[in-house]
Amino acid sequence: MNELRSIFLRSIFIGPLLLTWLAGAQEHRFEDDPIVAVRKNFVACDVLSQLQRVMGNPRFLLAGECEPLRAGDQVRVYARRGPYFCIYPHDRMSPCKWTHEKALSK
Protein backbone atom coordinates (compact mmCIF):
# COMPACT_ATOMS: atom_id res chain seq x y z
CA MET A 1 0.00 0.00 0.00
CA ASN A 2 2.84 2.38 0.85
CA GLU A 3 4.43 1.64 -2.52
CA LEU A 4 1.26 2.59 -4.41
CA ARG A 5 0.95 5.76 -2.37
CA SER A 6 4.58 6.64 -3.14
CA ILE A 7 4.07 6.10 -6.88
CA PHE A 8 0.91 8.19 -6.81
CA LEU A 9 2.60 11.08 -5.01
CA ARG A 10 5.58 11.05 -7.37
CA SER A 11 3.31 11.11 -10.42
CA ILE A 12 1.42 14.11 -9.03
CA PHE A 13 4.63 16.14 -8.75
CA ILE A 14 6.66 14.85 -11.69
CA GLY A 15 3.87 14.81 -14.30
CA PRO A 16 3.36 18.59 -14.50
CA LEU A 17 7.13 19.15 -14.54
CA LEU A 18 7.53 16.83 -17.52
CA LEU A 19 4.67 18.51 -19.39
CA THR A 20 6.20 21.94 -18.80
CA TRP A 21 9.61 20.73 -19.99
CA LEU A 22 8.16 19.12 -23.13
CA ALA A 23 6.19 22.26 -23.98
CA GLY A 24 9.36 24.35 -23.65
CA ALA A 25 11.31 21.97 -25.89
CA GLN A 26 8.74 22.35 -28.68
CA GLU A 27 8.43 26.12 -28.34
CA HIS A 28 10.75 26.85 -31.29
CA ARG A 29 8.47 25.06 -33.73
CA PHE A 30 5.90 27.86 -33.37
CA GLU A 31 8.29 30.76 -33.90
CA ASP A 32 8.95 32.29 -37.31
CA ASP A 33 12.40 31.48 -38.60
CA PRO A 34 14.02 34.45 -40.35
CA ILE A 35 14.00 34.43 -44.14
CA VAL A 36 17.20 35.56 -45.84
CA ALA A 37 18.40 35.73 -49.43
CA VAL A 38 21.31 33.78 -50.82
CA ARG A 39 23.91 36.41 -51.69
CA LYS A 40 26.14 34.36 -53.98
CA ASN A 41 26.22 30.90 -55.51
CA PHE A 42 27.38 28.40 -52.93
CA VAL A 43 26.46 24.97 -51.54
CA ALA A 44 24.50 23.58 -48.61
CA CYS A 45 25.36 20.16 -47.17
CA ASP A 46 23.51 17.62 -45.02
CA VAL A 47 26.19 17.56 -42.33
CA LEU A 48 28.40 20.40 -41.14
CA SER A 49 31.58 18.33 -41.46
CA GLN A 50 30.73 17.71 -45.15
CA LEU A 51 30.45 21.45 -45.74
CA GLN A 52 33.80 22.05 -44.05
CA ARG A 53 35.41 19.36 -46.24
CA VAL A 54 33.94 20.88 -49.42
CA MET A 55 35.11 24.36 -48.43
CA GLY A 56 38.63 22.97 -47.90
CA ASN A 57 38.64 20.94 -51.11
CA PRO A 58 35.88 21.44 -53.73
CA ARG A 59 36.55 17.96 -55.20
CA PHE A 60 34.40 16.56 -52.38
CA LEU A 61 31.35 17.98 -54.19
CA LEU A 62 31.40 14.81 -56.27
CA ALA A 63 29.98 12.90 -53.30
CA GLY A 64 26.50 14.32 -54.05
CA GLU A 65 25.71 15.08 -50.42
CA CYS A 66 25.62 18.83 -51.01
CA GLU A 67 23.24 20.82 -53.16
CA PRO A 68 23.81 24.14 -54.92
CA LEU A 69 22.44 27.43 -53.62
CA ARG A 70 21.73 30.03 -56.27
CA ALA A 71 22.13 33.75 -55.69
CA GLY A 72 18.71 35.30 -55.05
CA ASP A 73 17.08 32.17 -53.59
CA GLN A 74 15.13 32.66 -50.36
CA VAL A 75 15.90 30.36 -47.42
CA ARG A 76 14.85 30.10 -43.78
CA VAL A 77 17.50 30.08 -41.08
CA TYR A 78 16.79 27.31 -38.61
CA ALA A 79 19.95 27.30 -36.48
CA ARG A 80 23.39 28.83 -36.26
CA ARG A 81 26.71 27.42 -35.09
CA GLY A 82 29.54 29.94 -35.34
CA PRO A 83 29.85 31.11 -38.96
CA TYR A 84 27.62 28.25 -40.18
CA PHE A 85 23.85 28.31 -40.68
CA CYS A 86 21.42 25.42 -40.96
CA ILE A 87 18.89 26.50 -43.59
CA TYR A 88 15.96 25.15 -45.54
CA PRO A 89 13.97 26.55 -48.46
CA HIS A 90 11.34 28.99 -47.21
CA ASP A 91 8.56 27.49 -49.33
CA ARG A 92 8.78 23.88 -48.13
CA MET A 93 9.82 21.76 -45.18
CA SER A 94 12.86 19.55 -45.64
CA PRO A 95 15.80 18.57 -43.48
CA CYS A 96 17.95 21.61 -42.91
CA LYS A 97 21.30 21.82 -44.65
CA TRP A 98 24.45 23.61 -43.54
CA THR A 99 26.02 26.54 -45.34
CA HIS A 100 28.49 29.32 -44.53
CA GLU A 101 27.41 32.81 -43.52
CA LYS A 102 29.31 34.34 -46.47
CA ALA A 103 26.71 32.84 -48.82
CA LEU A 104 23.77 34.60 -47.12
CA SER A 105 22.70 38.24 -47.00
CA LYS A 106 22.52 39.89 -43.62
Beta strands, then each sheet from edge to edge (+ up, - down):
strand 1: 35-37
strand 2: 42-45
strand 3: 66-69
strand 4: 74-81
strand 5: 84-89
strand 6: 97-100
sheet 1: 1+ 4- 5+ 6-
sheet 2: 2+ 3-
end
